[in-house]
Each structure stands twice: as structure tokens, then as C-alpha cells.
Amino acid sequence: MNDRRIRKIVILGGGTAGWMTAAALGVALDLRRCPIVLIESDDIGIIGVGEATIPTIHWFNQIIGLDEKEFMRETKATFKLGIEFQGWAKPDHTYIHPFGRYGMPSDGVSFQHRWIKARLEGLEDNFEDYSLNTVAARAGKFEFPASDPRSLLSTLGYAYHFDASLYARYLRTRSELKGVKRHEGVVEKIDQDPETGFVTALHTSRGDVIDGDLFIDCSGIRGLLIEGVLKTGFEDWSQWLPCDRAVAVPSERVGPPVPHTRATAREAGWQWRIPLQHRTGNGYVYCNQFISDDEAASVLLKNLDGPALASPRLIPFKTGRRRKAWNKNVVAIGLSGGFLEPLESTSIHLIQSGIAKLLSLFPDRDCDVFTSEQYNRIVTEEFAGIRDFLALHYHSTKDRSSPLWEYCRAMRLPESLIYKEEHFSRSGRIVLSSDELFRDASWFAVLIGQGHQPRDYNPLIDSMNSEENRAYLQRIKASIQMASSKMPDHVSFLS
């Protein structure tokens, strides 16, 4: 038996990040040999804006053994086929970033080149007509993806909207049943090894002294361990993602919940709308250089589609990431590791992605530097890929004359994003690394939706002449309309 194995794990902070981490580690480890302790305080609020997810949530729910129906009941969840962007490319324009694929099951990336070819030859069809996810989302329909790869329904993809506080409570119950121990209290003192700098114990306001070998920092934006103790440093990305505030409020549900999130561009940022079974989540993400907090709250309240259920709650933030998500024997998961605003619903994904990487690179008590460096390398690459995808939305706007949008149109982009945009403009190709979160269909949806029009396409598509290509596209369009018409409506499916 290797006596360098981790003997005890301490998670600082509850909320979604803390209890997701506890739930996953509780499944992966024998808690009799490696107990898990979570410290949180009811006196410290959680941000909890992560009510919308992306399809990677299925992986996490599966590894911890959640039953989908029970999970949806417990969290008041609805289904999500994509994100609708209103007024981004230009005022009065809308498009959807769908979670499924475009075209027929066998098309893959060739679909986008077929459509670009036809578009350059005069086709006026909306690219959204070729996404079953998008057509179903606009019609308020839903169906599970088919397992048969030949079925058009296999092109579907979905995620959820859910109440993040209910999700954390649900995971807490499951984790405690597995044997995770919760300590109530505020951490007032932190011990470190004088030689290595490793964190060794946390002292709470209730007098508890909780020691451990591996510490998971889920303390939120403040990063009590990763930054407060270890002074890891922060890489600020506000030059590309200038919004630094959100104000959030729930409202009464008005009408049936739609199967998509909505993001509406406003003068100083954008407003989210997330439909749940029991209420609607709303928020205004903005840059306080261009609007005051009170004005932002007023704009949000004026643009609700139902009565507010609480007072607006202010959430300050700074976009960017810690220079190291893993430093010594501390791993930062969730907002303690970095913040990328919720425009593409990536907050909960980044929590589960951090957990997955930790499981893959699980250390012994020495926390070998090569292990932590590998973790930090892949976390950095993932954050940068998402940053570029978000910056694309802000940069690619037209006909919006307010100061925020003028700044975003003129800002110097990351070189990695400049390369992607130029490649698409020249050839219709989307150049991605193998590990990037958002794949071809997502980039295609946002690039075209935001008004990028490529000047060429893959020449191999010319093996089908123009008439055949257009006829093929029309068959796809008709098949998608037919498939959508046969799908049950979202509310019936939820019932």
C-alpha cells in the first residue's frame, strides 16, 4: 500500500460547484479510506446564476447516477435545445445557436459548405431551416435524440434549464447519503506547511479544525484558498469581455416554458431569460462604465414578461481566469478558478470539466508538479477557447450605436479568434483544435447568425452540380419541417 495516497479531501464552499465536486468524488472514491469533508456557511450567499446548461451536463449526471426524471422533478427543470440571440447582429434580428447538428445525419461539416455554395449562387433560404434543433425550438417542440444514427432525430442535442439552488440541494442530499460530511461555519484561519506552502488545515468560526491532504477551493469569486492564501494571480480578460456586472431577478412564469434560453442585446450589455417549470430566471449582464447599477436594475425590471418575485440582486465580477487553477495542493473549481460570463451557459460546464480533469489527474499527497502543470495547461486552453467564442458575439455586431457596442466592434481580438474569423471568411472552413468545447455547428451558427459571410467553400462540394446541390438542400429542409411537425410540444413532453 502506497502511504502517499490522499487520505482526506476538504472542499471549501458549497453551492453548485462544491456539491457537484462532492457528488462526483463521492462516487469515484471509497470514503472509508478517503473521507470527504465540505465546509460551507449559510451566512454566505451563492451566486447561483447557472440555471442554463449545455449538453455536456449529461456526462456529469450519468457518472453520478442521476435518474433524469427524478432530477428534473427535483430541480424544476425544462429542456433546452439552444440559445436564441435577439438583436445581436443588428437590431430586430434574431438567430438561434442550436445544440444539434445541421443537415442530415450523414452530412457532418459538409453541410455548411453545401449551404455556402448555394448561398453564393443566390439561395435566400435562412440557414436555420436546416437545423432540426432550431426549427423545433421555434415551434416549442421537443423530443429525445434517436439512437439510430440514420434517423434525422439523431441530429438533435439538448441540455436543461434548472434551478441551481435546488440542484445544489439535491446533490447535497445524495452526497451526504454517500458519506460526505458537511461542516457549517465560516473559515477564519488557514494553516500552511512552512516548508512546502501546502494548505494543511482550516479553522472555522465554530472552533472546528479540519485538516486534509487535498483542498478543493469552491469559495466563489473571492478564491479564499487559491488567491487569498496562495496568491496565485489572475489573468484579466475584460479587454475582450468588458461586462463586469449582472443584476438578476426571478419572475412569475407567463405562458408555457419554451425549450430555449433567450439572450437579448441591450444598450450596455444583454439580458437573459431562462424558463423553468415554476418561474422564469432573468438577468442583465452589463458594463458599469456605460450604465449605473440602479439604471441596469430598472432596465431589467421594465423588460420582464411577468411580475418580479424578488428584488434585483447585484453580482459584480471580472472576466478572466486564475493563472493556475491547481496550485500546490489546492484545486480551484467553479468561480474560484475563473469567470466567463453566462452568455453561452458555460459556468456549470466549467465546474464539471474541472472535476473531470481532476479525476483523470488525481494526485497523491505530494501533488506532483507535472500533474498540476498538465491540469493547468488543459484548463487554460479550454478557458481560452470559450473566451474566443464569447468575444465573437460581442465583436460581430452592426447598427448598434451605444458606447459598449462601438467599443466591442473596434476592440483588438485575440490572435486565435482573428485566425478563425479570417479562415471562415476566406474558405468557409472552421478551424478548431480537437479539445475545444464548441464544435463546428456552434461556430457556424454564431458566425452566420452574426453576419459573417464566407467568400468561398470547400471545392470538393463541386462534385455535385448547383442544381443537384440546391435540390438536396430543399429535401433536407422539407424533411426537417416534417420531423418537427411530428414532435410533441415541449410542455406535453415535460408532463
C-alpha positions in Angstrom: 0.0 0.0 0.0 1.4 3.3 -1.1 1.3 5.5 2.0 1.5 8.7 -0.1 -2.2 8.2 -1.2 -4.6 11.1 -0.4 -6.2 10.3 3.0 -8.7 13.2 3.2 -10.2 15.8 0.9 -11.6 19.1 2.1 -14.0 21.1 -0.1 -14.3 24.8 0.8 -17.7 26.1 -0.3 -21.0 24.6 -1.2 -23.3 25.8 -3.9 -23.3 24.2 -7.3 -19.5 23.9 -7.5 -19.0 22.4 -4.1 -21.8 19.9 -4.2 -21.1 18.8 -7.8 -17.5 18.2 -6.7 -18.6 16.3 -3.6 -21.1 14.2 -5.6 -18.5 13.2 -8.2 -15.7 12.4 -5.8 -18.1 10.6 -3.6 -18.8 8.2 -6.4 -15.2 7.9 -7.5 -13.6 7.3 -4.1 -14.0 4.8 -1.2 -15.0 7.3 1.5 -13.9 4.8 4.2 -10.3 5.2 3.0 -10.5 8.8 1.8 -13.2 10.8 3.6 -14.6 14.0 2.1 -15.5 17.0 4.2 -17.3 20.0 2.8 -17.3 23.3 4.7 -19.9 26.0 4.0 -21.8 28.6 5.8 -25.5 29.5 5.4 -24.4 33.1 6.1 -22.5 33.3 2.8 -24.7 33.6 -0.2 -24.0 31.8 -3.5 -24.2 33.4 -7.0 -26.3 30.7 -8.5 -26.8 32.2 -11.9 -26.0 28.9 -13.6 -29.6 27.9 -14.4 -28.9 27.2 -18.1 -26.6 24.4 -19.2 -25.1 22.9 -22.4 -25.3 19.2 -23.4 -22.1 18.2 -21.6 -24.3 18.2 -18.4 -25.5 14.7 -19.4 -22.0 13.3 -18.8 -21.9 14.6 -15.3 -25.4 13.4 -14.4 -24.6 10.0 -15.7 -21.4 9.5 -13.8 -23.0 10.3 -10.5 -26.0 8.1 -11.4 -28.9 10.6 -11.6 -32.2 9.5 -12.9 -33.3 12.1 -15.4 -37.0 12.2 -14.4 -36.2 12.5 -10.7 -33.5 15.1 -11.4 -36.0 17.2 -13.5 -38.7 17.0 -10.8 -36.3 17.9 -8.0 -34.8 20.9 -9.8 -37.9 22.2 -11.7 -36.1 21.7 -14.9 -37.1 22.2 -18.5 -35.5 21.1 -21.7 -33.1 23.3 -23.7 -32.5 23.0 -27.5 -30.3 26.1 -27.8 -29.9 29.8 -27.2 -31.8 32.5 -29.1 -29.9 35.7 -29.7 -32.1 38.7 -30.2 -30.7 42.0 -31.5 -27.1 40.9 -31.6 -26.0 41.0 -35.2 -28.2 44.1 -35.6 -31.5 45.4 -34.1 -34.6 43.4 -34.9 -32.5 40.4 -36.0 -32.7 37.0 -34.2 -31.0 33.7 -34.6 -30.5 30.5 -32.6 -27.4 28.7 -31.6 -28.7 25.1 -31.6 -27.2 22.2 -29.7 -27.7 19.8 -32.6 -26.2 19.3 -36.0 -27.2 20.9 -39.3 -28.4 18.9 -42.3 -28.9 15.2 -42.4 -27.2 12.7 -40.1 -24.5 11.8 -42.7 -23.7 15.4 -43.7 -21.2 16.4 -40.9 -19.2 19.5 -41.8 -20.0 19.1 -45.5 -23.5 20.7 -44.9 -22.1 24.1 -44.2 -20.1 24.1 -47.5 -23.2 22.9 -49.4 -25.2 25.8 -47.9 -22.4 28.3 -48.5 -22.1 27.2 -52.2 -25.9 27.6 -52.7 -25.9 31.0 -50.9 -23.1 32.3 -53.1 -25.2 31.2 -56.1 -28.3 33.1 -54.9 -30.1 30.9 -52.4 -32.1 33.1 -50.0 -33.1 30.4 -47.5 -32.4 31.0 -43.9 -29.6 28.7 -42.6 -31.9 28.0 -39.6 -34.2 26.0 -41.8 -31.6 23.3 -41.9 -31.3 22.7 -38.2 -33.9 20.4 -36.6 -33.0 21.8 -33.2 -33.7 25.3 -34.3 -37.0 24.6 -36.1 -38.2 22.6 -33.1 -37.1 25.3 -30.6 -39.0 28.0 -32.5 -42.1 25.7 -32.7 -42.0 24.9 -29.0 -41.4 21.2 -29.7 -39.2 18.6 -28.0 -38.1 15.0 -28.5 -35.2 12.9 -27.3 -32.4 12.3 -29.8 -32.7 9.0 -31.6 -30.0 6.3 -31.0 -30.2 5.2 -34.7 -27.5 7.2 -36.5 -29.6 7.1 -39.7 -32.5 8.9 -38.2 -32.9 12.6 -38.6 -33.7 12.7 -34.8 -30.1 11.7 -34.2 -29.1 15.2 -35.1 -30.8 16.6 -32.1 -28.9 17.7 -28.9 -30.3 19.1 -25.7 -29.5 20.4 -22.3 -31.6 21.7 -19.4 -32.7 24.9 -17.6 -32.9 24.2 -13.9 -32.9 26.0 -10.5 -29.3 26.0 -9.5 -30.0 26.3 -5.8 -32.4 23.2 -6.0 -29.7 21.3 -7.9 -27.1 22.0 -5.2 -29.6 20.9 -2.5 -30.4 17.8 -4.5 -26.7 16.9 -4.9 -26.1 17.7 -1.2 -28.7 15.2 -0.1 -27.2 12.5 -2.4 -23.6 13.3 -1.3 -24.4 13.1 2.4 -26.2 9.8 1.9 -22.9 8.6 0.3 -21.0 9.6 3.4 -19.7 13.2 2.6 -19.5 15.2 5.9 -20.7 18.8 5.9 -19.4 21.3 8.4 -21.3 24.6 8.9 -19.1 27.6 9.6 -17.0 30.4 8.2 -13.3 29.8 7.7 -11.4 32.2 9.9 -7.8 30.8 9.8 -5.8 28.7 7.4 -2.7 26.7 8.3 0.1 26.0 5.8 3.1 23.8 5.9 6.1 26.2 6.5 8.3 24.3 4.0 6.1 23.4 1.1 3.4 26.1 1.4 0.7 23.4 1.2 -2.5 24.1 3.0 -2.8 21.7 6.0 -5.9 22.7 7.9 -8.9 25.1 8.0 -10.2 26.7 11.3 -13.9 27.6 11.3 -15.9 30.2 13.3 -17.4 27.3 15.3 -14.0 26.2 16.6 -13.6 23.2 14.2 -10.1 22.4 12.9 -10.4 20.4 9.7 -7.2 19.0 8.3 -6.7 17.4 4.9 -4.3 16.4 2.1 -6.1 17.8 -0.9 -8.2 21.0 -0.8 -10.8 22.0 -3.4 -11.5 25.7 -3.5 -15.2 26.2 -4.3 -15.4 29.5 -2.4 -16.5 31.5 -5.4 -15.1 34.6 -7.0 -13.1 35.5 -3.9 -11.0 32.3 -4.1 -10.2 32.2 -0.4 -7.5 29.4 -0.8 -6.3 29.7 -4.4 -5.9 33.5 -4.2 -6.4 34.6 -0.6 -3.7 32.2 0.7 -1.6 31.1 -2.3 -1.7 34.5 -4.2 -1.9 32.7 -7.5 -2.7 35.7 -9.6 -5.5 36.5 -12.1 -5.4 37.0 -15.8 -7.9 39.7 -16.7 -9.8 39.3 -20.0 -12.1 42.4 -19.7 -10.4 43.9 -22.7 -12.3 41.3 -24.8 -15.3 40.7 -22.5 -16.0 44.1 -21.0 -19.1 43.4 -19.0 -18.4 43.4 -15.2 -21.8 43.3 -13.5 -25.0 41.3 -13.6 -28.3 42.1 -11.8 -30.6 39.1 -11.5 -34.3 38.6 -10.6 -36.8 35.8 -10.8 -40.3 36.5 -12.2 -43.6 34.7 -12.4 -43.9 32.3 -15.3 -46.1 33.7 -18.1 -47.2 31.1 -20.6 -45.7 27.7 -21.3 -41.9 27.4 -20.9 -40.1 27.5 -24.3 -37.3 24.9 -25.0 -34.5 27.5 -25.3 -32.7 30.3 -23.5 -33.0 33.9 -24.7 -30.2 36.4 -24.8 -31.4 39.9 -25.8 -28.9 42.7 -26.6 -29.3 45.9 -24.6 -27.5 49.2 -24.8 -24.9 48.4 -22.2 -24.9 44.5 -22.4 -27.5 41.8 -22.7 -30.5 40.3 -20.8 -31.1 36.6 -20.2 -34.4 34.8 -19.9 -34.4 31.2 -18.6 -37.8 29.4 -18.4 -38.2 26.9 -15.6 -41.2 24.9 -14.5 -42.1 27.2 -11.6 -40.7 30.6 -12.6 -38.6 32.4 -15.1 -34.9 33.4 -14.4 -33.9 36.8 -15.6 -30.7 38.9 -15.5 -29.0 41.8 -17.1 -25.2 41.4 -17.8 -23.6 44.9 -18.4 -20.6 47.1 -18.2 -20.9 49.6 -15.4 -18.7 52.0 -17.3 -21.7 52.7 -19.5 -24.7 52.3 -17.1 -25.2 52.5 -13.4 -26.3 49.6 -11.2 -29.7 51.3 -10.5 -30.3 52.0 -14.2 -29.4 48.4 -15.1 -31.9 47.1 -12.5 -34.6 49.5 -13.8 -34.0 48.3 -17.4 -34.2 44.7 -16.3 -37.5 45.2 -14.4 -39.1 47.1 -17.3 -38.3 44.2 -19.6 -39.7 41.2 -17.6 -42.6 39.3 -19.1 -44.1 38.6 -15.7 -44.2 40.2 -12.2 -40.9 40.1 -10.3 -40.7 37.6 -7.4 -37.9 39.3 -5.5 -35.7 42.5 -5.5 -32.9 42.5 -8.1 -29.6 41.1 -6.8 -26.3 42.7 -7.9 -23.5 40.3 -8.9 -20.1 42.1 -9.6 -17.5 40.0 -11.4 -14.3 40.2 -13.5 -13.9 38.0 -16.6 -10.7 36.0 -16.7 -9.0 33.1 -15.0 -6.6 32.3 -12.3 -3.0 31.9 -13.6 -3.1 28.4 -12.1 -6.3 26.5 -11.4 -4.2 24.0 -9.4 -1.5 25.4 -7.1 0.4 23.2 -4.6 -2.4 21.1 -3.0 -5.3 23.4 -3.8 -7.5 22.9 -6.9 -9.9 25.8 -7.8 -13.2 24.6 -9.3 -16.0 26.9 -10.3 -15.8 30.7 -9.9 -12.7 30.4 -7.7 -10.8 29.3 -10.8 -12.2 32.0 -13.2 -15.3 33.6 -14.5 -16.7 33.7 -18.1 -20.0 35.4 -18.2 -23.1 33.2 -18.8 -23.7 34.2 -22.4 -23.2 30.6 -23.7 -24.2 28.9 -20.4 -20.7 27.6 -19.7 -20.5 28.1 -15.9 -21.7 24.7 -14.9 -19.8 23.0 -17.7 -16.6 24.5 -16.4 -17.3 23.1 -13.0 -17.9 19.6 -14.3 -14.9 19.9 -16.7 -12.7 20.8 -13.8 -14.0 17.8 -11.9 -13.4 15.5 -14.8 -9.8 16.7 -15.2 -9.2 16.2 -11.5 -10.5 12.7 -11.7 -8.2 12.0 -14.7 -5.2 13.5 -13.0 -5.9 12.6 -9.4 -2.8 13.1 -7.3 -1.1 11.5 -4.3 -0.2 13.7 -1.3 2.9 15.2 -3.0 0.7 16.7 -5.7 3.5 16.2 -8.3 4.2 19.4 -10.2 3.9 17.6 -13.6 0.4 16.6 -12.7 -0.7 20.0 -11.7 1.0 21.6 -14.8 -0.9 19.3 -17.1 -4.1 20.2 -15.4 -3.4 23.9 -15.7 -2.4 23.6 -19.3 -5.7 22.0 -20.4 -7.8 24.2 -18.2 -6.1 27.3 -19.8 -6.8 26.0 -23.3 -10.4 25.4 -22.5 -10.9 28.8 -21.0 -9.3 30.5 -24.0 -11.4 28.6 -26.5 -14.6 29.7 -24.7 -13.3 33.3 -24.3 -12.9 33.5 -28.1 -16.4 32.1 -28.7 -17.9 34.7 -26.4 -15.8 37.6 -27.8 -17.1 36.6 -31.3 -20.6 37.6 -30.2 -19.6 41.0 -28.9 -17.3 41.9 -31.8 -19.6 40.9 -34.6 -22.4 43.5 -34.2 -23.8 46.1 -36.6 -26.0 49.1 -36.4 -25.8 49.4 -32.6 -24.5 52.9 -31.8 -24.2 52.8 -28.0 -20.7 53.1 -26.5 -20.4 49.5 -25.4 -21.1 48.1 -28.8 -18.9 50.7 -30.5 -16.0 49.6 -28.2 -16.6 45.9 -29.0 -16.6 46.4 -32.8 -13.3 48.3 -32.6 -11.5 46.1 -30.0 -8.4 44.2 -30.9 -9.3 40.5 -30.8 -7.2 37.6 -29.6 -5.0 36.3 -32.3 -6.6 32.9 -32.1 -10.0 34.4 -32.9 -8.7 36.6 -35.7 -7.3 33.4 -37.3 -10.7 31.6 -37.0 -12.6 34.5 -38.4 -10.2 35.0 -41.4 -10.2 31.3 -42.2 -14.0 31.2 -42.3 -14.2 34.4 -44.4 -11.8 33.1 -47.0 -12.9 29.5 -47.3 -15.9 28.7 -45.1 -13.8 26.4 -43.0 -13.9 26.4 -39.2 -10.5 25.7 -37.7 -10.7 24.1 -34.3 -8.4 22.1 -32.0 -9.5 18.7 -31.1 -10.2 19.7 -27.5 -12.3 22.9 -28.0 -15.7 22.8 -26.3 -17.7 24.4 -29.1 -17.6 22.5 -32.3 -18.2 23.3 -36.0 -22.0 23.6 -35.8 -21.8 26.0 -32.9 -19.2 28.3 -34.6 -21.2 28.1 -37.9 -24.4 29.1 -36.1 -22.8 32.2 -34.5 -20.6 33.2 -37.4 -23.5 33.2 -39.9 -26.0 34.4 -37.3 -23.8 37.4 -36.5 -23.4 38.3 -40.2 -20.2 36.7 -41.3 -20.5 35.7 -45.0 -17.7 33.5 -46.3 -16.4 34.1 -49.8 -15.7 30.5 -50.8 -16.3 26.9 -49.8 -14.6 23.5 -49.9 -14.1 22.8 -53.7 -14.9 19.1 -53.1 -18.6 20.2 -52.9 -18.4 20.9 -56.6 -18.6 17.2 -57.3 -22.4 17.9 -57.0 -23.6 20.5 -59.6 -25.5 23.5 -58.5 -29.0 22.2 -59.4 -28.3 18.9 -57.6 -26.9 20.7 -54.6 -29.9 23.0 -54.3 -32.4 20.1 -54.7 -30.5 18.2 -51.9 -30.8 21.2 -49.6 -34.5 21.5 -50.3 -35.0 17.9 -49.4 -33.3 18.5 -46.1 -35.4 21.5 -45.4 -38.6 19.5 -46.1 -37.5 16.6 -44.0 -36.8 18.8 -41.1 -40.1 20.6 -41.3 -41.9 17.2 -41.4 -39.9 15.8 -38.5 -40.6 18.9 -36.3 -44.3 18.8 -37.1 -44.5 15.2 -35.7 -42.6 16.1 -32.4 -44.6 16.6 -29.2 -44.8 20.1 -27.8 -42.4 20.9 -25.0 -45.0 21.2 -22.2 -46.6 17.9 -23.1 -43.3 16.2 -23.1 -42.4 17.7 -19.7 -45.7 16.4 -18.3 
